[in-house]
Amino acid sequence: MDHGSSTFRIPLRLTPRPDLSVVNWFCRAGFPKPASFLDYGGSAPLLRRKPGRSNSHRTGTSDNPRCLFFLARALCALCALCVSVAIPHFASAQQRQLNIAAASDLKFALTDLAAAYEKQSGVHLSLTFGSSGNFFAQIQNGAPFDLFFSADSDYPRKLNEAGLVLPNSADSYAVGKLVLWSPANSKLNPEKSGWQSLLDPSVQKIAIANPDHAPYGRAALEALKKSGFYEKIKSRLVFGENISQAAQFVQSGNAEIGILAASIASSPSFAAGRSWKIPQDQYAPLLQSFVVLKTSANKSAALAFVAFVKSPAAQAVLEKYGFAKPESLGHPIPR
């Protein structure tokens, strides 16, 4: 401070005035009203006063820094309140999502079911499609899924035996079917020729799912062997990672014909092709089951969705895509 003049310097920086409604709110709460927001540091603007006279008559407050301290403390409390209210809502939103691992034969049917269920429930379903065997291995290693829809009942049973399944949540939801399929632009016609289509000279590659971890691949091999065609065509087999990839091999022309899931052949993008239903007595029934995983953070939501899948409306969608009801097998369904 220069005692020889009426001008002195305070190390304060001016910032824009707050919204007056906010200031008035704090004033009604008992805080002194500041003329402006001030914070320490930065440049030192000049504030002029007459000697012996304070600025209190002009600003309406005799202690701006003290006022700002209380104002800042109140703002911090307000922010903390907002966060405490927002966190439960965020957690609730997280609980409104289900992560589902599903066999790739369900790609079209389950996508339709998920869209219908999301609309009626508000729960978001995150679908991941692949081979049942790969999902089985991932779940054993702690993959964060809430639900597992397998293309068979063996993988769910093994998970149940390993103690990874919510008790009493396993159930069968459909029976899968095999078809021999060729594109619409192919000269092959399995509808008329059946297995004989595989012996056509134009057939260089026959696509099936990998039998090592895809139930539809194992069923395809079984059907080929029981029909007596396996030895004749085994050198021309090509394996997709799952039944959906096997279907893409044929659709793209990388294979001339394939043994596919009826649920894929029934989808809009494959419906124009030619297909032949492989006799059920040539392969073991593909009884497909789901489980709710014990590690799921959304068990109640998961149980509600599988109840929906078992409903008459959902079963009708599955039948539209070539699945049969589990009860069609005519024997007790394994749990």
C-alpha positions as CSV (number, residue, x, y, z in Angstrom):
1,M,0.0,0.0,0.0
2,D,1.3,3.5,-0.9
3,H,0.5,5.8,2.0
4,G,1.1,8.8,-0.1
5,S,-2.0,8.3,-2.3
6,S,-5.6,7.2,-2.1
7,T,-4.9,4.2,-4.3
8,F,-4.1,0.8,-2.9
9,R,-3.8,-2.7,-4.5
10,I,-5.5,-5.9,-3.5
11,P,-4.4,-9.2,-5.1
12,L,-7.8,-10.2,-6.4
13,R,-9.2,-11.1,-9.8
14,L,-12.6,-10.1,-11.0
15,T,-14.8,-12.7,-12.8
16,P,-18.2,-12.3,-14.3
17,R,-21.1,-11.8,-11.9
18,P,-23.2,-14.8,-11.2
19,D,-26.8,-15.1,-12.2
20,L,-28.7,-12.8,-9.9
21,S,-31.4,-15.5,-9.1
22,V,-28.6,-17.8,-7.7
23,V,-27.2,-14.9,-5.6
24,N,-30.6,-14.0,-4.3
25,W,-31.2,-17.6,-3.4
26,F,-28.0,-17.7,-1.3
27,C,-28.9,-14.4,0.3
28,R,-32.3,-15.7,1.3
29,A,-30.4,-18.6,2.9
30,G,-28.6,-16.2,5.1
31,F,-25.4,-15.5,3.1
32,P,-24.2,-11.9,2.6
33,K,-24.7,-10.6,-0.9
34,P,-21.5,-10.1,-2.9
35,A,-21.0,-7.5,-5.6
36,S,-19.1,-9.9,-7.8
37,F,-17.3,-13.2,-7.7
38,L,-13.7,-12.7,-6.6
39,D,-10.9,-15.2,-6.3
40,Y,-7.4,-14.8,-5.1
41,G,-4.4,-14.6,-7.3
42,G,-3.8,-13.3,-10.8
43,S,-3.6,-9.6,-11.7
44,A,-4.2,-6.9,-9.2
45,P,-6.8,-4.5,-10.4
46,L,-7.0,-1.0,-8.9
47,L,-9.8,-0.3,-6.5
48,R,-10.1,3.4,-5.5
49,R,-11.5,4.7,-2.4
50,K,-11.4,7.9,-0.5
51,P,-9.1,7.9,2.5
52,G,-10.7,6.7,5.7
53,R,-13.8,5.4,3.8
54,S,-14.6,1.7,3.1
55,N,-16.3,0.3,0.1
56,S,-19.0,-1.3,2.2
57,H,-21.6,1.5,1.4
58,R,-21.2,0.7,-2.3
59,T,-21.0,-3.1,-2.4
60,G,-23.5,-4.0,0.2
61,T,-21.0,-6.1,2.1
62,S,-18.2,-5.4,4.5
63,D,-16.3,-8.7,3.9
64,N,-16.3,-10.0,0.3
65,P,-13.7,-12.8,0.9
66,R,-15.7,-14.1,3.8
67,C,-18.8,-14.0,1.8
68,L,-17.2,-15.9,-1.0
69,F,-16.0,-18.6,1.4
70,F,-19.5,-19.3,2.5
71,L,-20.8,-19.2,-1.1
72,A,-18.2,-21.6,-2.3
73,R,-18.9,-24.0,0.6
74,A,-22.6,-23.9,-0.3
75,L,-21.9,-24.6,-3.9
76,C,-19.8,-27.6,-3.0
77,A,-22.6,-28.9,-0.8
78,L,-25.1,-28.4,-3.7
79,C,-22.7,-30.3,-6.1
80,A,-22.4,-33.1,-3.6
81,L,-26.2,-33.3,-3.4
82,C,-26.5,-33.5,-7.2
83,V,-24.0,-36.3,-7.4
84,S,-25.7,-38.2,-4.6
85,V,-29.0,-38.0,-6.5
86,A,-27.4,-38.9,-9.9
87,I,-25.5,-42.0,-8.8
88,P,-28.5,-44.1,-7.9
89,H,-30.1,-43.1,-11.2
90,F,-27.0,-44.1,-13.1
91,A,-26.9,-47.4,-11.2
92,S,-30.5,-48.0,-12.0
93,A,-29.8,-47.4,-15.7
94,Q,-27.0,-49.9,-15.6
95,Q,-29.4,-52.5,-14.1
96,R,-31.7,-51.9,-17.0
97,Q,-29.4,-53.8,-19.4
98,L,-28.9,-57.5,-19.9
99,N,-25.8,-58.9,-21.6
100,I,-26.8,-62.1,-23.5
101,A,-24.5,-64.7,-25.1
102,A,-26.5,-66.5,-27.8
103,A,-25.8,-69.3,-30.3
104,S,-25.6,-67.9,-33.8
105,D,-28.6,-69.9,-35.0
106,L,-30.6,-67.4,-33.0
107,K,-29.2,-64.3,-34.8
108,F,-32.5,-63.4,-36.5
109,A,-35.1,-64.9,-34.1
110,L,-33.6,-63.5,-30.9
111,T,-33.0,-60.1,-32.5
112,D,-36.7,-59.9,-33.2
113,L,-37.6,-61.0,-29.7
114,A,-35.2,-58.6,-28.2
115,A,-36.7,-55.7,-30.1
116,A,-40.2,-56.6,-28.9
117,Y,-39.1,-57.1,-25.3
118,E,-37.2,-53.8,-25.2
119,K,-40.3,-52.0,-26.4
120,Q,-42.5,-53.5,-23.8
121,S,-40.1,-53.5,-20.8
122,G,-37.6,-50.7,-21.3
123,V,-34.8,-53.1,-20.6
124,H,-31.9,-52.9,-23.1
125,L,-30.7,-56.3,-24.4
126,S,-27.1,-56.5,-25.5
127,L,-26.8,-59.5,-27.8
128,T,-23.6,-61.3,-28.7
129,F,-23.8,-64.2,-31.1
130,G,-21.3,-67.0,-31.6
131,S,-20.7,-70.7,-31.2
132,S,-22.1,-72.3,-28.0
133,G,-18.8,-74.0,-27.3
134,N,-16.8,-70.8,-27.4
135,F,-19.3,-69.1,-25.0
136,F,-19.1,-72.1,-22.7
137,A,-15.3,-71.6,-22.4
138,Q,-15.7,-67.8,-22.0
139,I,-18.3,-68.2,-19.2
140,Q,-16.1,-70.7,-17.4
141,N,-13.4,-68.0,-17.5
142,G,-15.7,-65.3,-16.0
143,A,-17.1,-63.6,-19.1
144,P,-19.6,-61.0,-17.8
145,F,-22.9,-62.3,-19.3
146,D,-26.2,-62.4,-17.6
147,L,-27.8,-65.1,-19.8
148,F,-26.6,-67.9,-22.1
149,F,-28.8,-69.2,-24.9
150,S,-27.1,-72.4,-26.2
151,A,-27.8,-74.4,-29.4
152,D,-27.9,-77.5,-27.3
153,S,-28.6,-78.6,-23.7
154,D,-25.1,-80.1,-22.9
155,Y,-23.2,-76.9,-22.4
156,P,-25.9,-75.4,-20.1
157,R,-25.9,-78.7,-18.1
158,K,-22.1,-78.6,-17.7
159,L,-22.3,-75.0,-16.5
160,N,-25.0,-76.0,-14.0
161,E,-22.8,-78.9,-12.8
162,A,-19.9,-76.5,-12.4
163,G,-22.0,-74.3,-10.1
164,L,-22.1,-71.3,-12.5
165,V,-25.8,-71.2,-13.0
166,L,-28.6,-69.6,-10.9
167,P,-30.4,-72.5,-9.3
168,N,-33.6,-73.6,-11.1
169,S,-33.1,-71.1,-14.0
170,A,-32.1,-73.6,-16.7
171,D,-34.8,-74.5,-19.2
172,S,-35.3,-75.6,-22.8
173,Y,-36.7,-73.0,-25.2
174,A,-36.7,-74.6,-28.7
175,V,-35.7,-77.5,-30.9
176,G,-33.4,-76.7,-33.8
177,K,-33.6,-78.2,-37.3
178,L,-31.1,-78.9,-40.0
179,V,-31.5,-78.1,-43.7
180,L,-29.4,-78.5,-46.9
181,W,-29.3,-75.1,-48.5
182,S,-28.1,-73.6,-51.8
183,P,-28.4,-70.0,-53.1
184,A,-31.3,-69.0,-55.5
185,N,-28.8,-68.4,-58.4
186,S,-27.3,-71.9,-58.1
187,K,-28.2,-74.7,-60.5
188,L,-28.3,-77.1,-57.5
189,N,-31.8,-77.8,-56.2
190,P,-31.7,-79.7,-52.8
191,E,-35.5,-79.5,-52.6
192,K,-35.6,-82.1,-55.4
193,S,-32.3,-83.9,-55.1
194,G,-31.8,-84.0,-51.3
195,W,-28.4,-85.6,-50.3
196,Q,-27.7,-86.3,-54.0
197,S,-27.0,-82.6,-54.5
198,L,-23.7,-83.0,-52.7
199,L,-22.5,-85.3,-55.4
200,D,-23.0,-82.8,-58.2
201,P,-19.7,-82.2,-60.1
202,S,-20.1,-78.4,-59.6
203,V,-19.9,-78.9,-55.8
204,Q,-16.3,-78.1,-54.7
205,K,-17.0,-77.0,-51.1
206,I,-19.7,-77.9,-48.6
207,A,-20.1,-75.6,-45.6
208,I,-20.9,-76.8,-42.1
209,A,-20.3,-75.3,-38.6
210,N,-17.2,-76.4,-36.8
211,P,-18.2,-79.6,-35.0
212,D,-15.5,-79.0,-32.3
213,H,-17.6,-76.3,-30.6
214,A,-20.8,-75.9,-32.6
215,P,-23.8,-78.2,-31.9
216,Y,-25.1,-77.7,-35.5
217,G,-21.7,-78.8,-36.8
218,R,-21.8,-82.0,-34.8
219,A,-25.4,-82.7,-35.9
220,A,-24.4,-82.1,-39.6
221,L,-21.6,-84.7,-39.3
222,E,-23.9,-87.1,-37.6
223,A,-26.5,-86.7,-40.4
224,L,-23.9,-87.1,-43.1
225,K,-22.6,-90.4,-41.6
226,K,-26.1,-91.9,-41.0
227,S,-27.1,-91.0,-44.6
228,G,-24.0,-92.7,-45.9
229,F,-22.6,-89.6,-47.7
230,Y,-19.8,-88.6,-45.3
231,E,-17.1,-90.7,-46.8
232,K,-18.0,-89.6,-50.3
233,I,-17.8,-85.8,-49.6
234,K,-15.6,-85.4,-46.5
235,S,-12.7,-83.9,-48.4
236,R,-14.9,-81.1,-49.6
237,L,-16.1,-80.0,-46.2
238,V,-15.3,-76.5,-45.0
239,F,-15.9,-75.3,-41.5
240,G,-17.4,-72.0,-40.3
241,E,-16.5,-70.8,-36.8
242,N,-20.3,-71.1,-36.1
243,I,-23.4,-71.9,-38.1
244,S,-23.9,-68.2,-39.1
245,Q,-20.4,-68.1,-40.6
246,A,-21.1,-71.4,-42.4
247,A,-24.2,-69.8,-43.9
248,Q,-22.2,-66.8,-45.1
249,F,-19.7,-69.1,-46.9
250,V,-22.6,-70.4,-49.0
251,Q,-24.3,-67.1,-49.5
252,S,-21.1,-65.4,-50.6
253,G,-20.2,-68.2,-53.1
254,N,-17.2,-69.5,-51.1
255,A,-19.1,-72.8,-50.9
256,E,-21.7,-74.1,-53.3
257,I,-24.0,-75.7,-50.7
258,G,-24.2,-76.0,-46.9
259,I,-25.9,-77.8,-44.0
260,L,-27.4,-74.9,-42.1
261,A,-29.8,-74.2,-39.3
262,A,-33.4,-73.9,-40.5
263,S,-33.6,-70.7,-38.4
264,I,-31.1,-69.1,-40.7
265,A,-32.5,-70.5,-43.9
266,S,-35.9,-69.1,-42.9
267,S,-34.6,-65.5,-42.4
268,P,-35.4,-62.8,-45.0
269,S,-31.9,-62.7,-46.4
270,F,-31.8,-66.5,-47.0
271,A,-35.5,-67.3,-47.8
272,A,-35.0,-66.9,-51.6
273,G,-32.6,-69.9,-51.6
274,R,-33.5,-73.5,-52.0
275,S,-33.6,-75.8,-48.9
276,W,-34.3,-79.4,-48.0
277,K,-35.2,-80.4,-44.5
278,I,-32.8,-83.2,-43.4
279,P,-34.8,-86.0,-41.8
280,Q,-34.9,-85.8,-38.0
281,D,-34.1,-89.5,-37.6
282,Q,-30.6,-88.8,-39.1
283,Y,-29.4,-86.7,-36.2
284,A,-30.0,-86.3,-32.5
285,P,-32.6,-83.6,-31.6
286,L,-31.1,-80.2,-31.1
287,L,-32.8,-79.4,-27.9
288,Q,-31.7,-75.9,-27.1
289,S,-31.6,-74.5,-23.5
290,F,-30.9,-71.2,-21.7
291,V,-29.4,-70.5,-18.2
292,V,-29.2,-67.4,-16.0
293,L,-25.7,-67.1,-14.7
294,K,-25.0,-66.9,-11.0
295,T,-22.7,-64.0,-11.5
296,S,-25.4,-61.9,-13.1
297,A,-25.9,-58.5,-11.5
298,N,-29.5,-58.4,-12.9
299,K,-31.0,-61.7,-12.0
300,S,-34.6,-60.5,-11.7
301,A,-34.4,-58.9,-15.1
302,A,-32.9,-62.0,-16.6
303,L,-35.6,-64.2,-15.2
304,A,-38.2,-61.9,-16.5
305,F,-36.8,-62.1,-20.0
306,V,-36.5,-65.9,-20.1
307,A,-40.2,-66.0,-18.9
308,F,-41.0,-63.8,-21.9
309,V,-39.1,-66.2,-24.3
310,K,-41.3,-69.1,-23.0
311,S,-44.5,-67.1,-23.6
312,P,-46.8,-68.2,-26.4
313,A,-46.1,-65.0,-28.4
314,A,-42.3,-65.5,-28.3
315,Q,-42.7,-69.2,-29.1
316,A,-44.7,-68.2,-32.2
317,V,-41.7,-66.1,-33.3
318,L,-39.3,-69.0,-32.9
319,E,-41.6,-71.3,-34.9
320,K,-41.7,-68.7,-37.7
321,Y,-37.9,-69.1,-37.9
322,G,-38.1,-72.9,-38.2
323,F,-37.7,-73.9,-34.5
324,A,-40.0,-76.5,-33.0
325,K,-41.3,-76.3,-29.4
326,P,-39.5,-78.4,-26.9
327,E,-42.7,-80.3,-26.1
328,S,-42.7,-81.6,-29.7
329,L,-40.0,-84.2,-28.8
330,G,-42.6,-86.1,-26.8
331,H,-40.4,-86.9,-23.8
332,P,-39.5,-85.2,-20.6
333,I,-37.4,-82.1,-21.0
334,P,-34.1,-82.2,-19.1
335,R,-33.5,-79.4,-16.6
